Amino acid sequence: MKSKKYSEALLNLFKKKGFKVKEFENIIESKIIIERSGEIFKKSLLSFEDDNGKNFSLRPDLTISACLDYIKNVKKGVHKYAYFDQAYRRTFNKESLVRNQLGCEIIGSAKLQLNSEIINLIDESLKKLTKNKTTIKLNDINIFYSLVDSLKLPSRWRLRLKRHFWRPEYFSELMLRLSSNSDIQKNVFELDKKSYFKMKKLNQNSMIAGRKISEILSRFQKKIKEPRSQINGKRVARIVNDFLKINCSFKNAKNELRKFEEKNNLNLKLNNFDIFNLRFKNDDIYFSSNIGRNAEYYTGLVFEIYKKSKSLNLASGGRYDNLMQTLGASKKIPAIGGAINYDNLLKL
Amino acid sequence: MTKLIKIGLPSKGRLKENSLSVLRKNKLSIKNSSRNYLSKINNFYPNEIIFSHAREIIERLADNSLDIGISGYDLLKESLPGIQKNIQIISRLKFGLAELVVAVPDIWIDVQTIADLEEISFEFKDRNVGKLRVATKYPNLSNEFLLSKGLNQYKIVNSLGSTEVYPFTGQSEIVTDITSTGETLKANKLRVLKDGIILKSSACILVSKKSLRNKYLKNKINQLLKKIKL
């Protein structure tokens, strides 16, 4: 009963703000997900094969379903989705493969005001419904990218840190590696150097296992030219770890980040970030550099909403401007969305 | 009625020969088994030896059609968790020694580690030529290993044999394969990555956990194990 009451009330509040409630297709072609996410997501799909050998899956996530619906049916302009339905994945928990997902998405616009609009809408709706005070945590993933760009690191390592920001466990391993061992195995490297000169005489356009000889040689050269010093690696790892501990009131966020810049002699180009210009109805807002690391597809602003006194997560979301294209849209279509943590909501 | 103890042994190759040799060395006399898929230990309680594919022995132990068997540690670890939980490893044997490794074309001189491979996988992704393809007979172990090492932009190509030639015939870019000396990989112009050892394998004595819950079978299995000195 509580479940129905909450879902209906939330969807009604979303509808009043111009969101259209939509039911999505239950089955999607697995290729769409696997081509985007690789083997990491394949494992969690509930899939089957048809007589023609085509692989299909039960929808694993409703944000993805909303994106696919936009690509197939809406195609252009701004569309506001709201939904309450089930998603199916092996990884939800041991008891259930099914998760109730309630959320909203605005697809087709990059307007700054939408960032605060969607956070305010979810936050206000939750407060109205539960009669509880809430706390909001914010972050912009691009500030982390800006930090990485300002560090003295080989470009390969910069890309590596950016690519794995959303995998906290593996990211910690990378930090350890950064502050310890070397990238180049010396004895093998000497042997490869001999091969390098032999390979220079070969046809540079010939392909070996999907790669041109020229590509292999150019990357080999790049590795030699960008040696990583262990001392610098340690320093960089410390700076990154310190950055990821920044957790302060949103009002002071820019000052805190400036202090961090000064202390470490960095330039994060903070004036480029519009997160600091956002205005919210809730006063209880924090900046936390460590949030938004649970989904690979976030590209900018990310948020989490908690029940104030208990630190119980009630909602989370963010901007995902590249996801549509990776799911098959012919051009970049900006989008932002948020999902209610429905299981936690029912605990209130 | 006395129950037959069902023993699974590999049906071919060095694994078969070495398994039989372990039993014979421990004075367990085996009925001639050169052509038959069924045999028995003559000087032991009622039993039946079933010669099967090493992969099948794992499955039959899990569903309890076999009570005890010899198979590869790699094959056990490759099987699904639901199968592994029904099997107990009694001991690792000193034959069938091999490593499951990640290997790349020798000419990829810029790739020494999995971290290098991770970068290459993004090059493939960025060039929109599809995902880096990994040919393997061990998709589960390979996935687990590669994902734990940060590689996620790749696609598994299931192989049933001759995996080493896949990178040079356009079927994959790299491979994971089982190797004991590394000679076959070398002969096929592949090299193992510095941190590319996925698993160290050997033959193992394995027991079905369900059989261990049966008093008679448990007793007989233990007697058989006592006779096999490694």
Interface residues (C-beta under 8 A of the other chain):
Chain A: I34 E35 S37 G38 E39 I40 K43 R156 L159 R160 R163 H164 R167 Y170 E173 L174 R177 D183 I184 Q185 V188 F189 D192 S195 Y196 M199 I208 A209 G210 R211 I213 E215 I216 L217 R219 F220 K223
Chain B: V104 P105 I107 W108 I109 D110 Q112 T113 A115 E118 E119 I120 F122 E123 F124 V129 G130 K131 L132 N143 L146 L147 S148 G150 N152 Q153 Y154 K155 I156 P167 F168 S172 E173 I174 K194
